[in-house]
Amino acid sequence: MALTEAERLERIAQLVPPCPPPNVWDGYDLCPNHGGRWPCAQTEAYWLARGLDLGEAQRAAIDALPKPADFYAGPEDMEYDPAEDGA
């Protein structure tokens, strides 16, 4: 039975799951599964099989990571007073 291109790519995507993104908020940039650069070849193969743009897929994966609480500015950080700089 011959597969269509879409069916073949879907089967490849099912066989090669993407690796999770590294915890960039704590300074990590390597693939948590392989220890090499991220996105690794396995993750890129999955994205390509799904027909995703690599840059957009990478941004979406990183944006989906939970951010630490101190990453968000509170209301007190929203007001800037140059006099507080001490310059």
VOZA-46932 format. One record per residue (C-alpha): x, y, z; residue in one letter. Coordinates in steps of 0.05 Angstrom, whole numbers, always signed. Each point is the difference from the previous one (the first is absolute). Layout:
px,py,pz,rest
X,Y,Z,A
...
//
This chain:
px,py,pz,rest
+0,+0,+0,M
+31,+66,-22,A
-7,+58,+47,L
-14,+71,-21,T
+51,+52,+18,E
-44,+27,+56,A
-10,-70,+29,E
+75,-15,-4,R
+16,+65,+36,L
-52,-13,+53,E
+29,-69,+13,R
+70,+30,+6,I
-25,+52,+49,A
-32,-55,+42,Q
+66,-40,+1,L
+45,+60,+17,V
-30,+40,+57,P
+30,+68,+16,P
+45,+10,+60,C
-24,+49,+52,P
+32,+69,-2,P
+55,+15,+51,P
-16,+44,+59,N
+25,+64,-32,V
-25,+41,+59,W
+54,-33,+44,D
+54,+9,-53,G
-2,-68,-34,Y
+4,-5,-76,D
+16,-74,-12,L
-49,-55,-18,C
-22,-34,+66,P
-1,-68,-34,N
+64,+1,-41,H
+43,+54,+31,G
+15,+32,-67,G
-27,+64,-30,R
-75,+11,+2,W
-40,-6,-42,P
+34,-66,-13,C
-5,-39,-65,A
-57,-43,+28,Q
-41,+61,+18,T
+13,+33,-67,E
-19,-64,-36,A
-66,-1,+37,Y
-14,+73,-17,W
+18,-11,-73,L
-45,-61,-4,A
-57,+41,+29,R
+13,+55,-51,G
+17,+52,+53,L
+45,+60,-9,D
+62,-16,+42,L
+8,+71,+28,G
-74,+6,+19,E
-1,-70,+30,A
+61,+16,+42,Q
-30,+66,+25,R
-66,-34,+16,A
+35,-55,+40,A
+40,+50,+40,I
-59,+46,+11,D
-40,-59,+27,A
+52,-12,+56,L
-22,+23,+68,P
+36,+63,+20,K
+28,+10,+70,P
-40,+46,+45,A
+56,+52,+3,D
-1,+6,-76,F
-63,+42,+5,Y
+4,+72,+20,A
-47,+21,+55,G
-39,+65,+3,P
+57,+33,+39,E
+47,-14,-60,D
-46,+34,-49,M
+15,+71,+23,E
+70,+26,-17,Y
+30,+58,+37,D
+68,+22,-27,P
+17,+31,+68,A
+3,-70,+29,E
+59,-18,-44,D
+45,+43,+43,G
+32,+33,-61,A
//
